[in-house]
Amino acid sequence: MKLFDVYPLNDIVIEKAMGSYVWDDQGQKYLDLYGGHAVISIGHTHPHYVKRIEEQLHKVGFYSNSIKIPLQVELAEKLGKISGKEDYQLFLCNSGAEANENALKLASFYNGRKKIIAFKKAFHGRTSLAVAATDNPNIVAPVNQTDNVIFLPFNDEAALEAAFRQNEISSVIIEGIQGVGGINIASDSFLKKVRSLCDGYNAVFIADSVQCGYGRSGKFYSHDFAGVDADIYTMAKGMGNGFPVGAISIAPKIQPKHFMLGTTFGGNHLACAAALAVLEVIENEELINNAKTVGDYLMEELKKLPHIKEVRGRGLMIGIDLPEELNMVKKNLLFKHKIFTGEAKPNVIRLLPALNITRGEADIFLQAIKTEIG
């Protein structure tokens, strides 16, 4: 049997990782400023993380949600405290797509409606409703196509108001900072408008925080910059530091019923141990503050460089918009300078490093990109 060939691959095999560095099978060291799509939030193989999972593995790794799992309660309490959403409710699942699926489904259960507002350049996942609400026709199969999703221009308040007037809206799903779309920030005024219209029309405000959440922006959820609360927050990537875990945080006005949501693997013992370890490290090492401090430094220094069209982002979610003639910079960073970064089309380099990246590691990147763009 062969692998199903759906990923364009770099000819690199990573065999070891620690902190913000990885090593390939030839012993070559790389600085990792991408973290596997913003997944590595507390650094590779963090000692506390490894210990937490190992200790849990010696007790019990898995049992289903047919029994009480105290680790789930502990995780809910810790997440509520650190996120500032202590009166919310937690449903655990396995991935960002699954989190968004459950959020959209729960919103429809809540108000009995079907129409969803999503936005141009949005990415919400690759399954069913999540991919239907993703603005990329190339990954939407015919079976996923639906008339229930309305795509609007990002940050366009007039278009948003018109859509609410003309349709019975179930929910609005919006990334606080679009990741795959190129690091585009939802304005504070736009998020406030989403909140006020959802309140006025009894629709559900879904804050997709899968990539832009968990402290990456310099606040726990990037939507927090607007000073409003969403009804549902979705999360995954940085939540488990590489262990598959996702969740939705649900406002108290949305009430649960038995069997309305469910999952086999979500909230298993190992997943909870991993997620608790991440929150403990974020709290104890003050990584949200570090994300803001190092992120601000990176953006300030990048804005001084010539030939860059724009630097966008918050905290450690940064997009560097380059002109077409510099479209080889990402490849050169990897193969000449041994630095992993991400990209968004066209020609946007994405930085999504671990939240405990140091200023010294940031300087290594800055020196490399200076070399490439002159």
C-alpha positions in Angstrom: 0.0 0.0 0.0 1.2 3.5 -0.8 0.3 6.8 1.0 -2.5 8.8 -0.6 -0.6 11.6 -2.3 -2.3 14.8 -1.2 0.5 16.7 0.5 3.3 18.5 -1.4 6.3 17.5 0.7 9.7 19.0 1.5 12.4 16.3 1.3 13.1 16.5 5.1 12.7 13.8 7.8 12.5 15.2 11.3 13.8 12.8 14.0 14.2 15.0 17.1 12.7 18.2 18.4 13.2 20.4 21.5 11.9 23.9 22.2 11.9 25.9 19.0 14.3 23.6 17.2 14.0 20.4 15.2 16.7 18.1 13.8 16.5 16.0 10.6 17.9 12.4 10.0 21.2 13.9 8.9 21.7 15.8 12.2 20.9 19.2 10.6 19.3 21.6 13.0 16.4 23.9 12.0 14.7 26.8 13.8 11.0 26.1 13.8 8.9 29.3 13.4 5.8 27.4 12.0 5.1 24.8 14.6 3.3 22.5 12.2 0.5 25.0 11.5 0.5 26.8 14.9 0.2 23.5 16.8 3.3 23.7 18.9 2.4 26.3 21.5 4.7 25.5 24.4 7.7 24.2 22.4 8.6 20.7 21.2 8.8 18.0 23.9 8.5 20.4 26.8 9.6 18.5 29.9 6.4 19.2 31.8 4.2 18.2 28.9 6.2 14.9 28.4 5.9 14.1 32.1 2.2 14.8 32.3 1.4 12.5 29.4 3.8 9.8 30.5 2.4 9.7 34.0 -1.2 9.5 32.6 -0.2 6.7 30.2 0.9 4.6 33.1 -2.6 5.0 34.7 -5.2 4.9 31.9 -4.9 6.2 28.4 -8.5 5.9 27.2 -12.0 5.1 28.2 -15.2 6.4 26.7 -17.5 9.3 27.7 -19.9 6.8 29.3 -18.1 7.2 32.6 -17.0 10.2 34.7 -13.5 11.5 33.7 -12.3 14.0 36.4 -9.5 15.2 34.1 -12.2 16.8 31.9 -13.6 18.7 34.9 -10.1 19.8 35.8 -9.4 21.0 32.2 -12.7 22.9 32.0 -12.0 24.7 35.3 -8.4 25.6 34.2 -9.5 26.7 30.7 -12.3 28.8 32.1 -9.9 30.5 34.6 -7.1 31.3 32.1 -9.5 32.3 29.2 -11.6 34.5 31.5 -14.8 32.5 30.6 -15.4 30.7 33.9 -19.2 30.6 33.4 -18.9 28.9 30.0 -19.4 25.2 29.3 -16.8 22.9 27.6 -17.4 20.2 25.0 -14.2 18.3 24.1 -13.5 16.8 20.6 -10.5 16.0 18.5 -9.7 18.7 15.9 -10.5 22.2 14.7 -12.8 21.0 11.9 -14.7 18.9 14.4 -14.9 21.9 16.8 -16.4 24.1 14.1 -18.8 21.4 13.0 -20.1 21.1 16.5 -20.3 24.8 16.9 -22.4 25.3 13.7 -24.6 22.4 14.6 -25.1 23.6 18.2 -26.1 27.1 16.9 -28.7 25.5 14.7 -30.1 23.5 17.5 -30.3 26.7 19.6 -32.4 28.8 17.3 -33.7 26.3 14.8 -32.3 28.1 11.8 -30.0 27.1 8.9 -28.3 30.1 7.4 -24.6 30.7 8.3 -22.6 33.8 7.6 -18.9 33.2 6.8 -16.3 35.5 5.1 -14.1 35.8 2.1 -10.7 34.1 2.6 -12.1 32.1 5.6 -10.8 28.7 6.5 -12.7 26.6 9.0 -11.8 23.0 8.2 -12.1 20.3 5.7 -15.2 18.4 6.8 -18.9 18.8 5.9 -20.2 22.2 7.2 -16.7 23.3 8.2 -15.5 23.1 4.6 -18.7 24.5 3.2 -18.0 27.6 5.3 -14.4 27.7 4.0 -13.8 30.1 1.1 -11.8 27.7 -1.2 -13.9 25.9 -3.9 -10.9 23.6 -4.7 -11.4 21.7 -1.4 -15.3 21.7 -1.4 -16.6 18.5 -2.9 -20.1 18.5 -4.5 -21.5 16.7 -1.5 -20.3 19.5 0.8 -22.0 22.3 -1.3 -24.9 24.0 0.4 -27.0 27.1 -0.1 -27.0 27.6 3.7 -23.6 29.5 3.8 -23.5 33.1 2.8 -20.0 34.5 2.1 -19.5 38.2 2.9 -16.5 40.6 2.5 -14.3 40.6 5.6 -14.7 43.7 7.8 -17.7 45.0 5.7 -20.2 46.2 8.3 -22.8 47.3 5.7 -22.8 43.9 3.9 -23.2 42.2 7.3 -26.2 44.3 8.3 -27.8 43.7 4.9 -27.4 39.9 5.2 -29.1 40.0 8.6 -32.0 42.0 7.2 -32.5 39.7 4.2 -32.0 36.2 5.8 -32.9 34.3 9.0 -29.3 33.9 10.3 -28.4 31.0 12.6 -24.8 31.9 13.2 -21.8 34.0 12.2 -18.5 32.2 12.2 -15.4 34.4 12.1 -11.7 34.0 12.7 -10.3 36.9 14.9 -7.3 36.7 12.6 -7.5 34.8 9.4 -4.6 32.4 9.2 -4.8 30.5 5.9 -6.3 33.6 4.4 -3.1 35.6 4.9 -3.1 37.0 8.4 -6.0 39.4 8.1 -7.3 40.9 11.3 -11.0 41.3 12.1 -11.3 44.9 13.2 -12.6 45.6 16.7 -15.5 47.6 15.3 -16.5 44.7 13.0 -16.5 42.1 15.8 -18.6 44.5 17.9 -21.0 44.8 15.0 -21.2 40.9 14.8 -22.0 40.9 18.5 -24.7 43.5 18.3 -26.4 42.0 15.3 -26.3 38.5 16.8 -27.9 39.9 19.9 -30.6 41.8 18.0 -31.5 38.8 15.8 -30.9 35.9 18.3 -28.1 34.5 16.1 -25.0 32.8 17.5 -21.6 34.4 17.4 -19.0 31.7 16.8 -15.4 32.8 17.3 -13.1 30.5 15.4 -10.0 30.5 17.6 -8.5 27.3 16.2 -5.4 29.0 15.0 -5.6 32.5 16.5 -6.5 31.4 20.0 -4.7 29.9 23.0 -2.6 33.0 23.7 -1.1 33.3 20.2 -2.3 36.9 19.6 -1.2 38.2 23.0 -4.6 37.7 24.5 -6.2 34.2 25.1 -8.6 34.6 22.2 -7.8 37.2 19.5 -11.4 38.2 19.5 -10.8 39.5 23.1 -9.2 42.6 21.6 -12.7 43.8 20.6 -13.9 43.7 24.2 -16.9 41.4 23.4 -17.8 37.8 24.3 -18.7 35.3 21.6 -21.4 32.7 22.2 -19.1 29.8 21.2 -15.3 29.7 20.9 -13.7 26.9 18.9 -10.2 25.7 19.5 -7.7 23.0 18.7 -4.2 23.4 17.2 -2.2 24.9 20.1 -4.5 23.2 22.7 -2.6 19.9 22.8 0.9 20.9 21.6 0.7 18.1 19.0 -1.7 15.7 20.8 -5.0 15.7 18.8 -7.5 17.6 20.9 -10.2 20.2 20.2 -13.0 21.9 22.0 -15.8 24.4 22.0 -16.4 26.8 24.9 -20.2 27.5 25.1 -22.0 30.5 26.7 -24.4 29.6 29.5 -27.5 30.7 27.5 -27.0 27.6 25.3 -28.3 24.7 27.3 -27.3 21.0 26.7 -29.4 18.0 26.1 -28.3 14.4 26.3 -27.0 13.1 22.9 -27.2 16.4 21.0 -23.4 16.2 20.7 -21.1 13.3 21.1 -17.6 11.9 20.4 -15.7 8.7 20.9 -12.2 9.9 21.4 -12.9 13.5 22.5 -11.8 14.3 26.0 -10.0 11.0 26.6 -7.5 10.8 29.5 -4.4 11.4 27.4 -5.9 14.3 25.5 -6.9 16.0 28.8 -3.4 15.4 30.3 -1.8 17.0 27.2 -4.2 20.0 27.3 -3.8 20.5 31.0 0.0 20.5 30.6 -0.2 23.1 27.9 -2.4 25.4 30.1 -0.1 24.9 33.1 3.0 25.9 31.1 1.2 28.9 29.5 0.2 30.1 33.0 3.4 29.3 34.9 5.8 30.6 32.2 3.6 33.7 31.3 3.6 32.7 27.7 0.7 35.0 26.6 2.8 38.0 27.7 5.8 36.5 25.9 3.8 36.2 22.7 2.9 39.8 22.9 6.4 41.0 23.8 8.4 39.0 21.2 5.6 39.4 18.6 5.7 43.2 18.9 9.5 43.1 18.6 9.4 41.0 15.5 6.8 43.2 13.8 8.6 46.4 14.7 11.8 45.1 13.2 10.2 43.7 10.1 8.5 47.0 9.4 11.9 48.6 9.1 13.0 46.4 6.3 12.8 47.4 2.6 10.8 45.7 -0.1 8.1 44.3 2.3 4.7 45.3 1.1 3.0 44.9 4.6 3.5 43.3 8.0 0.2 42.1 9.6 -0.7 40.3 12.8 -0.9 40.3 16.5 1.4 38.6 18.9 3.1 35.5 17.4 0.7 35.3 14.5 2.5 37.4 11.8 2.1 37.7 8.1 4.9 39.2 5.9 3.4 40.2 2.5 6.1 40.1 -0.1 6.2 41.3 -3.8 6.2 38.7 -6.5 9.9 39.1 -7.2 10.7 37.9 -3.7 8.6 34.7 -4.0 11.6 32.5 -3.3 12.2 33.9 0.2 10.3 31.2 2.1 12.1 28.4 0.2 15.5 30.1 0.8 14.7 30.5 4.5 14.2 26.8 4.8 17.0 25.4 2.6 19.6 28.1 2.9 19.0 29.3 6.5 17.4 26.2 8.0 14.3 28.0 9.2 10.8 26.7 8.9 8.1 29.2 8.2 4.6 28.9 6.7 2.9 30.6 3.7 -0.4 31.9 2.4 -1.0 32.6 -1.3 0.2 34.7 -2.8 3.6 35.4 -1.3 2.7 35.8 2.3 5.1 34.3 4.8 3.4 33.2 8.0 5.2 33.1 11.4 3.5 30.9 13.9 6.2 29.9 16.4 5.9 28.4 19.9 4.7 31.0 22.4 8.0 30.6 24.4 10.2 31.6 21.5 13.0 33.9 22.8 14.1 37.3 21.4 17.4 35.7 20.5 15.6 33.2 18.3 13.6 36.0 16.8 16.9 37.7 15.9 18.1 34.6 14.1 15.1 34.9 11.8 15.5 38.7 11.4 19.1 38.3 10.3 18.2 35.6 7.8 15.3 37.6 6.2 17.5 40.7 6.0 20.0 38.6 4.0 17.2 37.5 1.6 15.5 40.8 0.9 18.4 43.2 1.1 
